[in-house]
Amino acid sequence: MPYKIQEDKCTSCGTCAEQCPQGAVKPGPTAYSISADLCIDCGACEAACPSGAPVPGS
């Protein structure tokens, strides 16, 4: 399952986007988001995020 961003935890620091090998993480108006079409479920965003915003999708 592709990862998703918990908007209430996202601080828009961009660390997750920098670590995504697919370029699936993009800034949004209030928080970053992850493209389900590009996400390969590698977990790089989750490991890099200091606030724990990215989580495996359900």
PDBQT receptor file of N, H, CA, C and O in Angstrom, charges set to zero:
ATOM      1  N   MET A   1       0.838  -1.187   0.000  1.00  0.00    +0.000 N 
ATOM      2  CA  MET A   1       0.000   0.000   0.000  1.00  0.00    +0.000 C 
ATOM      3  C   MET A   1       0.882   1.250   0.000  1.00  0.00    +0.000 C 
ATOM      4  O   MET A   1       1.868   1.310   0.734  1.00  0.00    +0.000 OA
ATOM      5  N   PRO A   2       0.543   2.217  -0.794  1.00  0.00    +0.000 N 
ATOM      6  CA  PRO A   2       1.308   3.469  -0.799  1.00  0.00    +0.000 C 
ATOM      7  C   PRO A   2       1.218   4.183   0.552  1.00  0.00    +0.000 C 
ATOM      8  O   PRO A   2       0.231   4.053   1.277  1.00  0.00    +0.000 OA
ATOM      9  N   TYR A   3       2.248   4.923   0.864  1.00  0.00    +0.000 N 
ATOM     10  H   TYR A   3       3.049   5.028   0.275  1.00  0.00    +0.000 HD
ATOM     11  CA  TYR A   3       2.252   5.710   2.090  1.00  0.00    +0.000 C 
ATOM     12  C   TYR A   3       1.330   6.906   1.948  1.00  0.00    +0.000 C 
ATOM     13  O   TYR A   3       0.989   7.313   0.837  1.00  0.00    +0.000 OA
ATOM     14  N   LYS A   4       0.928   7.468   3.079  1.00  0.00    +0.000 N 
ATOM     15  H   LYS A   4       1.205   7.138   3.982  1.00  0.00    +0.000 HD
ATOM     16  CA  LYS A   4       0.135   8.689   3.087  1.00  0.00    +0.000 C 
ATOM     17  C   LYS A   4       0.683   9.601   4.180  1.00  0.00    +0.000 C 
ATOM     18  O   LYS A   4       1.379   9.144   5.087  1.00  0.00    +0.000 OA
ATOM     19  N   ILE A   5       0.369  10.874   4.092  1.00  0.00    +0.000 N 
ATOM     20  H   ILE A   5      -0.197  11.245   3.356  1.00  0.00    +0.000 HD
ATOM     21  CA  ILE A   5       0.818  11.863   5.065  1.00  0.00    +0.000 C 
ATOM     22  C   ILE A   5      -0.323  12.193   6.022  1.00  0.00    +0.000 C 
ATOM     23  O   ILE A   5      -1.434  12.505   5.593  1.00  0.00    +0.000 OA
ATOM     24  N   GLN A   6      -0.044  12.124   7.301  1.00  0.00    +0.000 N 
ATOM     25  H   GLN A   6       0.858  11.870   7.650  1.00  0.00    +0.000 HD
ATOM     26  CA  GLN A   6      -1.008  12.579   8.303  1.00  0.00    +0.000 C 
ATOM     27  C   GLN A   6      -0.869  14.107   8.382  1.00  0.00    +0.000 C 
ATOM     28  O   GLN A   6       0.094  14.616   8.955  1.00  0.00    +0.000 OA
ATOM     29  N   GLU A   7      -1.815  14.816   7.817  1.00  0.00    +0.000 N 
ATOM     30  H   GLU A   7      -2.597  14.402   7.351  1.00  0.00    +0.000 HD
ATOM     31  CA  GLU A   7      -1.706  16.265   7.693  1.00  0.00    +0.000 C 
ATOM     32  C   GLU A   7      -1.543  16.968   9.035  1.00  0.00    +0.000 C 
ATOM     33  O   GLU A   7      -0.876  17.999   9.116  1.00  0.00    +0.000 OA
ATOM     34  N   ASP A   8      -2.142  16.423  10.082  1.00  0.00    +0.000 N 
ATOM     35  H   ASP A   8      -2.684  15.586  10.016  1.00  0.00    +0.000 HD
ATOM     36  CA  ASP A   8      -2.047  17.073  11.396  1.00  0.00    +0.000 C 
ATOM     37  C   ASP A   8      -0.643  16.975  12.001  1.00  0.00    +0.000 C 
ATOM     38  O   ASP A   8      -0.320  17.710  12.934  1.00  0.00    +0.000 OA
ATOM     39  N   LYS A   9       0.182  16.080  11.481  1.00  0.00    +0.000 N 
ATOM     40  H   LYS A   9      -0.081  15.483  10.723  1.00  0.00    +0.000 HD
ATOM     41  CA  LYS A   9       1.555  15.926  11.976  1.00  0.00    +0.000 C 
ATOM     42  C   LYS A   9       2.588  16.572  11.057  1.00  0.00    +0.000 C 
ATOM     43  O   LYS A   9       3.721  16.808  11.478  1.00  0.00    +0.000 OA
ATOM     44  N   CYS A  10       2.220  16.858   9.821  1.00  0.00    +0.000 N 
ATOM     45  H   CYS A  10       1.300  16.666   9.480  1.00  0.00    +0.000 HD
ATOM     46  CA  CYS A  10       3.161  17.395   8.835  1.00  0.00    +0.000 C 
ATOM     47  C   CYS A  10       3.507  18.850   9.150  1.00  0.00    +0.000 C 
ATOM     48  O   CYS A  10       2.622  19.688   9.326  1.00  0.00    +0.000 OA
ATOM     49  N   THR A  11       4.808  19.135   9.217  1.00  0.00    +0.000 N 
ATOM     50  H   THR A  11       5.527  18.455   9.074  1.00  0.00    +0.000 HD
ATOM     51  CA  THR A  11       5.278  20.503   9.449  1.00  0.00    +0.000 C 
ATOM     52  C   THR A  11       5.778  21.151   8.153  1.00  0.00    +0.000 C 
ATOM     53  O   THR A  11       6.305  22.263   8.184  1.00  0.00    +0.000 OA
ATOM     54  N   SER A  12       5.622  20.479   7.037  1.00  0.00    +0.000 N 
ATOM     55  H   SER A  12       5.194  19.576   7.011  1.00  0.00    +0.000 HD
ATOM     56  CA  SER A  12       6.037  20.961   5.715  1.00  0.00    +0.000 C 
ATOM     57  C   SER A  12       7.526  21.278   5.645  1.00  0.00    +0.000 C 
ATOM     58  O   SER A  12       7.930  22.232   4.981  1.00  0.00    +0.000 OA
ATOM     59  N   CYS A  13       8.338  20.481   6.329  1.00  0.00    +0.000 N 
ATOM     60  H   CYS A  13       8.009  19.706   6.869  1.00  0.00    +0.000 HD
ATOM     61  CA  CYS A  13       9.786  20.709   6.325  1.00  0.00    +0.000 C 
ATOM     62  C   CYS A  13      10.435  20.236   5.027  1.00  0.00    +0.000 C 
ATOM     63  O   CYS A  13      11.491  20.742   4.648  1.00  0.00    +0.000 OA
ATOM     64  N   GLY A  14       9.814  19.267   4.337  1.00  0.00    +0.000 N 
ATOM     65  H   GLY A  14       8.956  18.856   4.646  1.00  0.00    +0.000 HD
ATOM     66  CA  GLY A  14      10.336  18.774   3.064  1.00  0.00    +0.000 C 
ATOM     67  C   GLY A  14      11.337  17.644   3.156  1.00  0.00    +0.000 C 
ATOM     68  O   GLY A  14      11.818  17.165   2.129  1.00  0.00    +0.000 OA
ATOM     69  N   THR A  15      11.663  17.208   4.357  1.00  0.00    +0.000 N 
ATOM     70  H   THR A  15      11.273  17.597   5.192  1.00  0.00    +0.000 HD
ATOM     71  CA  THR A  15      12.641  16.130   4.522  1.00  0.00    +0.000 C 
ATOM     72  C   THR A  15      12.182  14.857   3.823  1.00  0.00    +0.000 C 
ATOM     73  O   THR A  15      12.993  14.168   3.205  1.00  0.00    +0.000 OA
ATOM     74  N   CYS A  16      10.921  14.540   3.909  1.00  0.00    +0.000 N 
ATOM     75  H   CYS A  16      10.262  15.100   4.411  1.00  0.00    +0.000 HD
ATOM     76  CA  CYS A  16      10.396  13.328   3.271  1.00  0.00    +0.000 C 
ATOM     77  C   CYS A  16      10.542  13.397   1.754  1.00  0.00    +0.000 C 
ATOM     78  O   CYS A  16      10.900  12.410   1.112  1.00  0.00    +0.000 OA
ATOM     79  N   ALA A  17      10.264  14.562   1.188  1.00  0.00    +0.000 N 
ATOM     80  H   ALA A  17       9.974  15.364   1.709  1.00  0.00    +0.000 HD
ATOM     81  CA  ALA A  17      10.375  14.730  -0.261  1.00  0.00    +0.000 C 
ATOM     82  C   ALA A  17      11.813  14.572  -0.734  1.00  0.00    +0.000 C 
ATOM     83  O   ALA A  17      12.066  14.000  -1.795  1.00  0.00    +0.000 OA
ATOM     84  N   GLU A  18      12.749  15.078   0.053  1.00  0.00    +0.000 N 
ATOM     85  H   GLU A  18      12.544  15.542   0.915  1.00  0.00    +0.000 HD
ATOM     86  CA  GLU A  18      14.168  14.958  -0.299  1.00  0.00    +0.000 C 
ATOM     87  C   GLU A  18      14.623  13.511  -0.343  1.00  0.00    +0.000 C 
ATOM     88  O   GLU A  18      15.516  13.174  -1.121  1.00  0.00    +0.000 OA
ATOM     89  N   GLN A  19      14.034  12.648   0.470  1.00  0.00    +0.000 N 
ATOM     90  H   GLN A  19      13.309  12.921   1.102  1.00  0.00    +0.000 HD
ATOM     91  CA  GLN A  19      14.467  11.250   0.565  1.00  0.00    +0.000 C 
ATOM     92  C   GLN A  19      13.704  10.298  -0.350  1.00  0.00    +0.000 C 
ATOM     93  O   GLN A  19      14.115   9.149  -0.516  1.00  0.00    +0.000 OA
ATOM     94  N   CYS A  20      12.614  10.746  -0.939  1.00  0.00    +0.000 N 
ATOM     95  H   CYS A  20      12.281  11.679  -0.804  1.00  0.00    +0.000 HD
ATOM     96  CA  CYS A  20      11.805   9.853  -1.789  1.00  0.00    +0.000 C 
ATOM     97  C   CYS A  20      12.518   9.570  -3.107  1.00  0.00    +0.000 C 
ATOM     98  O   CYS A  20      12.763  10.499  -3.876  1.00  0.00    +0.000 OA
ATOM     99  N   PRO A  21      12.859   8.303  -3.390  1.00  0.00    +0.000 N 
ATOM    100  CA  PRO A  21      13.577   7.981  -4.628  1.00  0.00    +0.000 C 
ATOM    101  C   PRO A  21      12.700   8.081  -5.878  1.00  0.00    +0.000 C 
ATOM    102  O   PRO A  21      13.220   8.103  -6.993  1.00  0.00    +0.000 OA
ATOM    103  N   GLN A  22      11.402   8.141  -5.710  1.00  0.00    +0.000 N 
ATOM    104  H   GLN A  22      10.979   8.122  -4.804  1.00  0.00    +0.000 HD
ATOM    105  CA  GLN A  22      10.476   8.185  -6.838  1.00  0.00    +0.000 C 
ATOM    106  C   GLN A  22       9.940   9.584  -7.119  1.00  0.00    +0.000 C 
ATOM    107  O   GLN A  22       9.279   9.794  -8.136  1.00  0.00    +0.000 OA
ATOM    108  N   GLY A  23      10.209  10.530  -6.251  1.00  0.00    +0.000 N 
ATOM    109  H   GLY A  23      10.746  10.359  -5.425  1.00  0.00    +0.000 HD
ATOM    110  CA  GLY A  23       9.638  11.868  -6.419  1.00  0.00    +0.000 C 
ATOM    111  C   GLY A  23       8.142  11.886  -6.179  1.00  0.00    +0.000 C 
ATOM    112  O   GLY A  23       7.427  12.709  -6.751  1.00  0.00    +0.000 OA
ATOM    113  N   ALA A  24       7.667  10.982  -5.334  1.00  0.00    +0.000 N 
ATOM    114  H   ALA A  24       8.248  10.313  -4.870  1.00  0.00    +0.000 HD
ATOM    115  CA  ALA A  24       6.228  10.849  -5.080  1.00  0.00    +0.000 C 
ATOM    116  C   ALA A  24       5.694  11.838  -4.061  1.00  0.00    +0.000 C 
ATOM    117  O   ALA A  24       4.482  12.028  -3.962  1.00  0.00    +0.000 OA
ATOM    118  N   VAL A  25       6.581  12.473  -3.299  1.00  0.00    +0.000 N 
ATOM    119  H   VAL A  25       7.566  12.319  -3.380  1.00  0.00    +0.000 HD
ATOM    120  CA  VAL A  25       6.150  13.379  -2.235  1.00  0.00    +0.000 C 
ATOM    121  C   VAL A  25       6.220  14.817  -2.746  1.00  0.00    +0.000 C 
ATOM    122  O   VAL A  25       7.269  15.283  -3.193  1.00  0.00    +0.000 OA
ATOM    123  N   LYS A  26       5.095  15.501  -2.671  1.00  0.00    +0.000 N 
ATOM    124  H   LYS A  26       4.244  15.122  -2.308  1.00  0.00    +0.000 HD
ATOM    125  CA  LYS A  26       4.998  16.870  -3.187  1.00  0.00    +0.000 C 
ATOM    126  C   LYS A  26       4.374  17.789  -2.142  1.00  0.00    +0.000 C 
ATOM    127  O   LYS A  26       3.541  17.358  -1.344  1.00  0.00    +0.000 OA
ATOM    128  N   PRO A  27       4.785  19.067  -2.152  1.00  0.00    +0.000 N 
ATOM    129  CA  PRO A  27       4.163  20.011  -1.229  1.00  0.00    +0.000 C 
ATOM    130  C   PRO A  27       2.728  20.314  -1.650  1.00  0.00    +0.000 C 
ATOM    131  O   PRO A  27       2.392  20.322  -2.834  1.00  0.00    +0.000 OA
ATOM    132  N   GLY A  28       1.902  20.560  -0.650  1.00  0.00    +0.000 N 
ATOM    133  H   GLY A  28       2.175  20.554   0.312  1.00  0.00    +0.000 HD
ATOM    134  CA  GLY A  28       0.522  20.938  -0.905  1.00  0.00    +0.000 C 
ATOM    135  C   GLY A  28       0.206  22.243  -0.199  1.00  0.00    +0.000 C 
ATOM    136  O   GLY A  28       1.099  22.861   0.380  1.00  0.00    +0.000 OA
ATOM    137  N   PRO A  29      -1.023  22.665  -0.234  1.00  0.00    +0.000 N 
ATOM    138  CA  PRO A  29      -1.376  23.943   0.371  1.00  0.00    +0.000 C 
ATOM    139  C   PRO A  29      -1.213  23.973   1.897  1.00  0.00    +0.000 C 
ATOM    140  O   PRO A  29      -0.884  25.018   2.459  1.00  0.00    +0.000 OA
ATOM    141  N   THR A  30      -1.437  22.858   2.559  1.00  0.00    +0.000 N 
ATOM    142  H   THR A  30      -1.704  22.009   2.103  1.00  0.00    +0.000 HD
ATOM    143  CA  THR A  30      -1.316  22.828   4.020  1.00  0.00    +0.000 C 
ATOM    144  C   THR A  30      -0.333  21.781   4.528  1.00  0.00    +0.000 C 
ATOM    145  O   THR A  30       0.130  21.869   5.665  1.00  0.00    +0.000 OA
ATOM    146  N   ALA A  31      -0.013  20.803   3.709  1.00  0.00    +0.000 N 
ATOM    147  H   ALA A  31      -0.389  20.731   2.786  1.00  0.00    +0.000 HD
ATOM    148  CA  ALA A  31       0.893  19.718   4.098  1.00  0.00    +0.000 C 
ATOM    149  C   ALA A  31       1.391  19.033   2.831  1.00  0.00    +0.000 C 
ATOM    150  O   ALA A  31       0.845  19.239   1.747  1.00  0.00    +0.000 OA
ATOM    151  N   TYR A  32       2.422  18.225   2.975  1.00  0.00    +0.000 N 
ATOM    152  H   TYR A  32       2.865  18.057   3.855  1.00  0.00    +0.000 HD
ATOM    153  CA  TYR A  32       2.906  17.435   1.841  1.00  0.00    +0.000 C 
ATOM    154  C   TYR A  32       1.928  16.299   1.570  1.00  0.00    +0.000 C 
ATOM    155  O   TYR A  32       1.137  15.935   2.440  1.00  0.00    +0.000 OA
ATOM    156  N   SER A  33       1.981  15.746   0.375  1.00  0.00    +0.000 N 
ATOM    157  H   SER A  33       2.623  16.042  -0.332  1.00  0.00    +0.000 HD
ATOM    158  CA  SER A  33       1.152  14.602   0.024  1.00  0.00    +0.000 C 
ATOM    159  C   SER A  33       1.999  13.619  -0.774  1.00  0.00    +0.000 C 
ATOM    160  O   SER A  33       3.053  13.972  -1.302  1.00  0.00    +0.000 OA
ATOM    161  N   ILE A  34       1.525  12.394  -0.851  1.00  0.00    +0.000 N 
ATOM    162  H   ILE A  34       0.668  12.107  -0.421  1.00  0.00    +0.000 HD
ATOM    163  CA  ILE A  34       2.244  11.332  -1.553  1.00  0.00    +0.000 C 
ATOM    164  C   ILE A  34       1.368  10.801  -2.677  1.00  0.00    +0.000 C 
ATOM    165  O   ILE A  34       0.220  10.420  -2.452  1.00  0.00    +0.000 OA
ATOM    166  N   SER A  35       1.911  10.776  -3.877  1.00  0.00    +0.000 N 
ATOM    167  H   SER A  35       2.844  11.085  -4.060  1.00  0.00    +0.000 HD
ATOM    168  CA  SER A  35       1.192  10.240  -5.024  1.00  0.00    +0.000 C 
ATOM    169  C   SER A  35       1.144   8.720  -4.939  1.00  0.00    +0.000 C 
ATOM    170  O   SER A  35       2.181   8.057  -4.934  1.00  0.00    +0.000 OA
ATOM    171  N   ALA A  36      -0.049   8.180  -4.873  1.00  0.00    +0.000 N 
ATOM    172  H   ALA A  36      -0.892   8.719  -4.877  1.00  0.00    +0.000 HD
ATOM    173  CA  ALA A  36      -0.212   6.729  -4.812  1.00  0.00    +0.000 C 
ATOM    174  C   ALA A  36       0.303   6.053  -6.081  1.00  0.00    +0.000 C 
ATOM    175  O   ALA A  36       0.719   4.895  -6.042  1.00  0.00    +0.000 OA
ATOM    176  N   ASP A  37       0.277   6.762  -7.189  1.00  0.00    +0.000 N 
ATOM    177  H   ASP A  37      -0.061   7.702  -7.220  1.00  0.00    +0.000 HD
ATOM    178  CA  ASP A  37       0.747   6.198  -8.462  1.00  0.00    +0.000 C 
ATOM    179  C   ASP A  37       2.266   6.067  -8.511  1.00  0.00    +0.000 C 
ATOM    180  O   ASP A  37       2.793   5.184  -9.188  1.00  0.00    +0.000 OA
ATOM    181  N   LEU A  38       2.968   6.944  -7.796  1.00  0.00    +0.000 N 
ATOM    182  H   LEU A  38       2.540   7.662  -7.246  1.00  0.00    +0.000 HD
ATOM    183  CA  LEU A  38       4.429   6.927  -7.829  1.00  0.00    +0.000 C 
ATOM    184  C   LEU A  38       5.068   6.211  -6.644  1.00  0.00    +0.000 C 
ATOM    185  O   LEU A  38       6.199   5.738  -6.752  1.00  0.00    +0.000 OA
ATOM    186  N   CYS A  39       4.369   6.122  -5.522  1.00  0.00    +0.000 N 
ATOM    187  H   CYS A  39       3.450   6.506  -5.435  1.00  0.00    +0.000 HD
ATOM    188  CA  CYS A  39       4.917   5.532  -4.294  1.00  0.00    +0.000 C 
ATOM    189  C   CYS A  39       5.195   4.036  -4.488  1.00  0.00    +0.000 C 
ATOM    190  O   CYS A  39       4.340   3.284  -4.958  1.00  0.00    +0.000 OA
ATOM    191  N   ILE A  40       6.415   3.625  -4.112  1.00  0.00    +0.000 N 
ATOM    192  H   ILE A  40       7.109   4.235  -3.730  1.00  0.00    +0.000 HD
ATOM    193  CA  ILE A  40       6.783   2.206  -4.226  1.00  0.00    +0.000 C 
ATOM    194  C   ILE A  40       6.833   1.532  -2.849  1.00  0.00    +0.000 C 
ATOM    195  O   ILE A  40       7.337   0.417  -2.717  1.00  0.00    +0.000 OA
ATOM    196  N   ASP A  41       6.309   2.214  -1.832  1.00  0.00    +0.000 N 
ATOM    197  H   ASP A  41       5.900   3.120  -1.940  1.00  0.00    +0.000 HD
ATOM    198  CA  ASP A  41       6.183   1.645  -0.489  1.00  0.00    +0.000 C 
ATOM    199  C   ASP A  41       7.536   1.268   0.117  1.00  0.00    +0.000 C 
ATOM    200  O   ASP A  41       7.668   0.233   0.770  1.00  0.00    +0.000 OA
ATOM    201  N   CYS A  42       8.536   2.123  -0.106  1.00  0.00    +0.000 N 
ATOM    202  H   CYS A  42       8.428   2.964  -0.636  1.00  0.00    +0.000 HD
ATOM    203  CA  CYS A  42       9.883   1.808   0.379  1.00  0.00    +0.000 C 
ATOM    204  C   CYS A  42      10.114   2.259   1.825  1.00  0.00    +0.000 C 
ATOM    205  O   CYS A  42      10.993   1.730   2.507  1.00  0.00    +0.000 OA
ATOM    206  N   GLY A  43       9.328   3.234   2.294  1.00  0.00    +0.000 N 
ATOM    207  H   GLY A  43       8.614   3.663   1.740  1.00  0.00    +0.000 HD
ATOM    208  CA  GLY A  43       9.464   3.696   3.670  1.00  0.00    +0.000 C 
ATOM    209  C   GLY A  43      10.513   4.761   3.904  1.00  0.00    +0.000 C 
ATOM    210  O   GLY A  43      10.747   5.150   5.048  1.00  0.00    +0.000 OA
ATOM    211  N   ALA A  44      11.156   5.245   2.845  1.00  0.00    +0.000 N 
ATOM    212  H   ALA A  44      10.966   4.928   1.915  1.00  0.00    +0.000 HD
ATOM    213  CA  ALA A  44      12.190   6.272   3.013  1.00  0.00    +0.000 C 
ATOM    214  C   ALA A  44      11.603   7.542   3.629  1.00  0.00    +0.000 C 
ATOM    215  O   ALA A  44      12.252   8.183   4.457  1.00  0.00    +0.000 OA
ATOM    216  N   CYS A  45      10.412   7.904   3.245  1.00  0.00    +0.000 N 
ATOM    217  H   CYS A  45       9.885   7.384   2.573  1.00  0.00    +0.000 HD
ATOM    218  CA  CYS A  45       9.773   9.106   3.784  1.00  0.00    +0.000 C 
ATOM    219  C   CYS A  45       9.494   8.950   5.278  1.00  0.00    +0.000 C 
ATOM    220  O   CYS A  45       9.722   9.872   6.062  1.00  0.00    +0.000 OA
ATOM    221  N   GLU A  46       9.006   7.793   5.655  1.00  0.00    +0.000 N 
ATOM    222  H   GLU A  46       8.821   7.044   5.018  1.00  0.00    +0.000 HD
ATOM    223  CA  GLU A  46       8.696   7.532   7.065  1.00  0.00    +0.000 C 
ATOM    224  C   GLU A  46       9.964   7.581   7.919  1.00  0.00    +0.000 C 
ATOM    225  O   GLU A  46       9.960   8.149   9.011  1.00  0.00    +0.000 OA
ATOM    226  N   ALA A  47      11.047   6.985   7.419  1.00  0.00    +0.000 N 
ATOM    227  H   ALA A  47      11.051   6.524   6.532  1.00  0.00    +0.000 HD
ATOM    228  CA  ALA A  47      12.291   6.961   8.158  1.00  0.00    +0.000 C 
ATOM    229  C   ALA A  47      12.901   8.356   8.304  1.00  0.00    +0.000 C 
ATOM    230  O   ALA A  47      13.554   8.644   9.308  1.00  0.00    +0.000 OA
ATOM    231  N   ALA A  48      12.694   9.217   7.318  1.00  0.00    +0.000 N 
ATOM    232  H   ALA A  48      12.164   8.983   6.503  1.00  0.00    +0.000 HD
ATOM    233  CA  ALA A  48      13.314  10.544   7.321  1.00  0.00    +0.000 C 
ATOM    234  C   ALA A  48      12.522  11.590   8.097  1.00  0.00    +0.000 C 
ATOM    235  O   ALA A  48      13.101  12.566   8.575  1.00  0.00    +0.000 OA
ATOM    236  N   CYS A  49      11.241  11.410   8.230  1.00  0.00    +0.000 N 
ATOM    237  H   CYS A  49      10.770  10.618   7.843  1.00  0.00    +0.000 HD
ATOM    238  CA  CYS A  49      10.383  12.458   8.807  1.00  0.00    +0.000 C 
ATOM    239  C   CYS A  49      10.580  12.623  10.309  1.00  0.00    +0.000 C 
ATOM    240  O   CYS A  49      10.411  11.664  11.062  1.00  0.00    +0.000 OA
ATOM    241  N   PRO A  50      10.937  13.834  10.756  1.00  0.00    +0.000 N 
ATOM    242  CA  PRO A  50      11.141  14.057  12.193  1.00  0.00    +0.000 C 
ATOM    243  C   PRO A  50       9.850  14.118  12.995  1.00  0.00    +0.000 C 
ATOM    244  O   PRO A  50       9.879  13.999  14.220  1.00  0.00    +0.000 OA
ATOM    245  N   SER A  51       8.707  14.305  12.317  1.00  0.00    +0.000 N 
ATOM    246  H   SER A  51       8.683  14.402  11.322  1.00  0.00    +0.000 HD
ATOM    247  CA  SER A  51       7.443  14.414  13.050  1.00  0.00    +0.000 C 
ATOM    248  C   SER A  51       6.548  13.196  12.914  1.00  0.00    +0.000 C 
ATOM    249  O   SER A  51       5.457  13.166  13.483  1.00  0.00    +0.000 OA
ATOM    250  N   GLY A  52       6.991  12.185  12.167  1.00  0.00    +0.000 N 
ATOM    251  H   GLY A  52       7.878  12.209  11.704  1.00  0.00    +0.000 HD
ATOM    252  CA  GLY A  52       6.212  10.954  12.025  1.00  0.00    +0.000 C 
ATOM    253  C   GLY A  52       4.955  11.079  11.186  1.00  0.00    +0.000 C 
ATOM    254  O   GLY A  52       3.999  10.328  11.378  1.00  0.00    +0.000 OA
ATOM    255  N   ALA A  53       4.951  12.021  10.257  1.00  0.00    +0.000 N 
ATOM    256  H   ALA A  53       5.727  12.631  10.101  1.00  0.00    +0.000 HD
ATOM    257  CA  ALA A  53       3.746  12.252   9.438  1.00  0.00    +0.000 C 
ATOM    258  C   ALA A  53       3.477  11.152   8.411  1.00  0.00    +0.000 C 
ATOM    259  O   ALA A  53       2.320  10.759   8.261  1.00  0.00    +0.000 OA
ATOM    260  N   PRO A  54       4.480  10.632   7.692  1.00  0.00    +0.000 N 
ATOM    261  CA  PRO A  54       4.183   9.576   6.715  1.00  0.00    +0.000 C 
ATOM    262  C   PRO A  54       3.904   8.234   7.420  1.00  0.00    +0.000 C 
ATOM    263  O   PRO A  54       4.625   7.822   8.329  1.00  0.00    +0.000 OA
ATOM    264  N   VAL A  55       2.848   7.586   6.968  1.00  0.00    +0.000 N 
ATOM    265  H   VAL A  55       2.263   7.921   6.229  1.00  0.00    +0.000 HD
ATOM    266  CA  VAL A  55       2.495   6.267   7.505  1.00  0.00    +0.000 C 
ATOM    267  C   VAL A  55       2.063   5.368   6.362  1.00  0.00    +0.000 C 
ATOM    268  O   VAL A  55       1.596   5.859   5.334  1.00  0.00    +0.000 OA
ATOM    269  N   PRO A  56       2.210   4.059   6.523  1.00  0.00    +0.000 N 
ATOM    270  CA  PRO A  56       1.723   3.153   5.474  1.00  0.00    +0.000 C 
ATOM    271  C   PRO A  56       0.231   3.340   5.253  1.00  0.00    +0.000 C 
ATOM    272  O   PRO A  56      -0.534   3.488   6.206  1.00  0.00    +0.000 OA
ATOM    273  N   GLY A  57      -0.172   3.333   4.006  1.00  0.00    +0.000 N 
ATOM    274  H   GLY A  57       0.449   3.213   3.232  1.00  0.00    +0.000 HD
ATOM    275  CA  GLY A  57      -1.586   3.490   3.665  1.00  0.00    +0.000 C 
ATOM    276  C   GLY A  57      -2.399   2.287   4.079  1.00  0.00    +0.000 C 
ATOM    277  O   GLY A  57      -1.875   1.206   4.348  1.00  0.00    +0.000 OA
ATOM    278  N   SER A  58      -3.694   2.512   4.120  1.00  0.00    +0.000 N 
ATOM    279  H   SER A  58      -4.120   3.389   3.901  1.00  0.00    +0.000 HD
ATOM    280  CA  SER A  58      -4.598   1.397   4.477  1.00  0.00    +0.000 C 
ATOM    281  C   SER A  58      -5.685   1.246   3.456  1.00  0.00    +0.000 C 
ATOM    282  O   SER A  58      -6.536   0.366   3.586  1.00  0.00    +0.000 OA
TER     283      SER A  58
